[in-house]
Amino acid sequence: MEVNMNDWISLAQASKNLGFNRNYIQSRILKYDLESEMLDRGMLLELGNAKFINSKGIEFVKQHVKKLGVHVNRRSDYVDMYLKIAPLSTIVPAVNIVY
């Protein structure tokens, strides 16, 4: 099989091109179990220990990843879950209004 390497880039470079750390594409492929499907469709290429992806593969990953680039910080949700709402009278002392 003859491969034109001008059509392929490393997974690390693809991740950087998308604005993420170098392991982003690889971790998404593993997390969503896309590797075998991408290999079968010719979007992922393995040469020894190195893996390369083409533009169709990058689009494929984007379509299969939930909310690409949106990482929600769940810590605030966890903290808010345990907040207790105190009655206003315990926070603000009683005020007598004289007319």
Phi, psi and omega per residue, in radians:
M1 nan 2.241 3.125
E2 -1.711 2.281 -3.077
V3 -2.144 2.283 3.041
N4 -1.542 1.882 -3.047
M5 -1.245 -0.155 3.078
N6 -1.198 -0.353 -3.129
D7 -1.545 -0.087 -3.016
W8 -2.101 2.542 3.014
I9 -2.317 2.776 3.140
S10 -1.200 2.755 3.111
L11 -1.099 -0.629 3.126
A12 -1.123 -0.769 3.138
Q13 -1.170 -0.662 3.099
A14 -1.084 -0.721 3.113
S15 -1.089 -0.794 3.129
K16 -1.119 -0.671 3.117
N17 -1.091 -0.538 3.116
L18 -1.471 -0.125 3.104
G19 1.602 0.359 -3.135
F20 -2.017 3.069 3.087
N21 -1.218 2.913 -2.977
R22 -1.132 -0.319 -3.102
N23 -1.695 0.023 -2.990
Y24 -1.049 -0.943 -3.088
I25 -1.078 -0.797 3.138
Q26 -1.029 -0.770 -3.121
S27 -1.181 -0.610 3.102
R28 -1.197 -0.702 3.111
I29 -1.070 -0.751 3.128
L30 -1.217 -0.776 -3.091
K31 -1.074 -0.745 -3.094
Y32 -1.686 0.178 3.070
D33 0.885 0.959 -3.077
L34 -1.750 -0.166 -2.966
E35 -1.022 -0.902 -3.077
S36 -1.123 -0.695 3.125
E37 -1.141 -0.697 3.140
M38 -1.208 -0.666 3.091
L39 -1.105 -0.774 3.140
D40 -1.087 -0.622 -3.110
R41 -1.533 -0.012 3.094
G42 1.323 0.472 3.141
M43 -1.764 -0.224 -3.115
L44 -2.267 2.395 -3.091
L45 -2.249 2.283 3.100
E46 -1.948 2.155 3.052
L47 -2.180 1.750 -3.049
G48 1.182 -2.174 3.121
N49 -1.599 -0.125 -3.084
A50 -1.628 2.515 3.085
K51 -2.109 2.455 -3.127
F52 -2.229 2.677 -3.106
I53 -2.326 2.578 3.073
N54 -1.805 3.119 -3.070
S55 -1.105 -0.610 3.089
K56 -1.126 -0.637 3.115
G57 -1.160 -0.681 3.109
I58 -1.114 -0.765 3.098
E59 -1.120 -0.663 3.109
F60 -1.067 -0.782 3.125
V61 -1.117 -0.771 3.135
K62 -1.013 -0.694 -3.114
Q63 -1.256 -0.484 -3.063
H64 -1.705 -0.116 -3.141
V65 -1.658 2.307 3.099
K66 -1.193 2.200 3.018
K67 0.815 1.120 -3.138
L68 -0.878 2.135 3.068
G69 1.489 -0.084 -3.141
V70 -1.794 1.873 3.105
H71 -1.922 1.939 -3.076
V72 -1.517 2.292 3.089
N73 -1.500 1.908 -3.102
R74 -1.440 -0.130 -3.098
R75 -1.047 -0.730 -3.125
S76 -1.140 -0.619 3.092
D77 -1.124 -0.701 -3.128
Y78 -1.146 -0.772 -3.138
V79 -1.148 -0.793 -3.130
D80 -1.061 -0.528 -3.098
M81 -1.082 -0.505 -3.074
Y82 -1.813 0.117 3.092
L83 -1.246 2.413 3.097
K84 -1.812 2.444 3.107
I85 -1.670 2.063 -3.125
A86 -1.611 2.518 3.068
P87 -1.062 2.565 -3.101
L88 -1.034 -0.563 -3.105
S89 -1.143 -0.408 3.120
T90 -1.468 -0.320 -3.124
I91 -1.632 -0.792 -3.108
V92 -1.881 2.154 -3.136
P93 -1.132 2.694 -3.138
A94 -1.088 2.439 3.138
V95 -2.080 2.210 3.098
N96 -1.614 2.149 3.116
I97 -1.743 2.174 -3.135
V98 -1.883 2.254 3.127
Y99 -1.754 nan nan
